[in-house]
Amino acid sequence: MTLSSRFDAVVFDLDGTLLDSVPGIVKSFKHTINHFTPDHGLSDQEIIRLLGRPLFVQMKEISGSDHLAEEMVAFYRKHNIGIIPSMPLFPGVVEALQELHSRNIPMAIVTSKAKPSVDISVNQYDLKKFMQTVVTIEDTPKHKPDPMPLLLCLERMGVSPERCVYVGDAVFDVQCAKRAGAASAVVSWGSNVMSELLLESPDFVLENPGKISALV
């Protein structure tokens, strides 16, 4: 892929990229694990490495059981949805989105999160005024790192993959972008270990939200 320093559109992951939600996610994970599999202790960083894929996949990886994973997902969501309103946007995110919006740059969100949870944050921070579309786990049968959700997003936007950069905080975001034929940018303000992200060879590393505008 030939990289351009000026892309036509920017697509964002939500958790850990726009929304400072990872501490709350880790809290809900530990609450769930302690309830269902108290002997299966995970460190914060081990939990963070699971994030970015569908919740069911994460819970099945922990429990090894489809049935138990379904129960864990329901339990997790009941706990997590109550703390989502307390999760803030990262400092500088609103200003970065406003800057792109003022330049008429198309933007969207692609997340593996369920729509009811996504809607809380999107509505709370009025993100829809910036986004052409929001793709959630309900929209596609396959999910990150598969390219399907990003490709659906770009189809809705009318943007070709090579003219888009996908901004995320996890290895699965980089893998999704690469498989879709889009550029990838990782954020340094997320909770993932940068050395692990760099192993995926992202096209760009962003030190703060203000750097996003330089991509388009």
N, C-alpha and C positions, 0 to 999 in steps of 0.2 A: 504494500500500500504506500502510495506517495503522500506524505504528510503535507497538509497545508497549515499555515499559521492562522488562517482565517476560515473557520467553518461557518456553515449556514445556520446551524441549529445546535442547541445544547440540551441534552437530556440528563436528568439527575436521578440518582438513587435518593431515597428519603432518609432512612435511619442511618445515623452516623455520618451523613453527608450534608443534608440541610438541617435535619432535626437532631439535637443533642439527646438522643433517646437511649443510647447504648447502656448507660448506668441503670436506667429503669428496666431495660430488657434483661440485663444480667440479674437484677433483683427478682424479676418474675421467674426467670429460669431457675434460680436457686430455690425459690419458694416451691416451684413445681417438682424439682428433683428431690428436695427434702421430703415432700409428701409421698411421692411414688417410689423413688429409688434412693432411700437415704444412705445406702452404702456406696452409691455411685457418685462420689464427690468430684466436682470439677472446679478448677480454678477459674477466676474471671477471664483470663486470657484464653483458656481452653473453650469457654463458652463463646467468647467473641469470635474465635476461629470458625465456629459453626454457623455464624450469622450470614445472611445474604441469600440463603436458600429458603424454600418453603418451610414453615414451622413443623409440619408433619415429618418432613425428611430429617430435620434436626432431632426431633423427639424419637423417631424410630432408630436413629443412630445411637441414641443414649439407651433406649429401652430394649431394642432388638425385637420388638413386637408391634405388629400393625395395630392390634386392638388396644394395647396399652398406650401406644403413641397417640391414638385418637383421643383417649381419655386425658392424656397429658396436655394435648393441644387445647381442649375445652377448658381445662383447669387453668392453664397458663393465660388464656385470653380473658377469662373472668377476672383474674388478678390484674393483668396488664392494662386492660381497658380503663380501669379505675385510676391509673396513674398517668395515662397519656396526656391529660390536660396540663400536667405539671412539667412536661418535657418542653424545653425552650428550643427555639431555633439557635443555631450557632451565631455568635457575634459576627456581624458583617454580611450575613446571608441576605437579609432584606435589602441592604444597600446594593449588593451585587445583582440581585434580581431586578431591582428598580433600574439599575444602569442598563442591563440587557434589554429590559422592556422599553426603555426610552429610545433605544436604537432599533426597535422593532425586530429583535432577534427571537425567532421561535424557540420556545422552551417546553419541556414536558417532564413528567416523572415516570420512571419505571421502577417498581418495587415488588418484592415477593411477599409483601404484607397484605393482609386481608382488607377489603374495601371499608368495612365498618370502622376499623382502627385508623386507616389512612384518612378517612373523611373527618375524623375528629381534629387532626392536626391541620389538614388542608383548610377546613372551615375556620378553625380557631385563628389561624394566621393569614386567612384570606389569600391563600396561594393560587387559587383558581384564576385570579385575575392575571397571573403571570403565565399560566400553563395552557397550552393548546389541548393537551390531553393528559390523563393520568391512567397508567396501566397498572392494575393490581393482580394478585394471584388468581382471581376469578376469571380473568380475561383470556387466559391461554392454558392449554392442557400441559404444556411443558414450561419450565421456569429456569431462571438463572442457575447454572452458567449456560444453559441452552440459549441460543440467540432469539428464540421465538418471541418473547415479550418485547424486546427492543425492536425487532423487525415489525411487529404489529404497530408499535408506537410510531415508527417512521412512516409506515404506510398511512396511518391516520393523518400524519403531519404533511405528507407529500414531499418528504425529504429522502434523498438517496443515502445509504449508509456511509459512503465515503465523504459525504458533506456534513457528517454529524460527529460530535464528540460526546461520549458518555462519561459522566463524572460520578465517581463512586468512592467507597472507602474499603472495599473488600476484594479479595482475589477473584471471587465469582463475578464481580462487576467487570473486571478487566477481561476475564475469559469470555463473558457474554459479548462484550464489545468486539473483541477480536473475531469471534465466530460469526458475528453479524456483518463484519467488514467495516466497522466504524472505528474511529480513534478512541482511545481510552485515556482518562485522566484520573489520578488518585489524589485524594486530599490528605494533607498531613495533619489536619485537626481532628481526624477520627480516632478511633481507639485501637485500630489494628497496628501491628508492628510494621514499620515502614520497610525494614529489610526483607520481610516476607512478601510484601506487595511488590517490591522491586524485582523479585525473582520472576514475576509474571511479565516483566518488561513493558510496563505501561508507557504510552507515548508521552505523557506529561505528568509532572508532579506539581501540585498546587500548594503553596505555602500558606495561603489565606484566601478567603472568598474573593477578595479584590483582584486576584490574579485571573479569575475566570474570564473577565471581559477581554483579556489579551488573546484569547483563543479564537475570537470571532471578529 
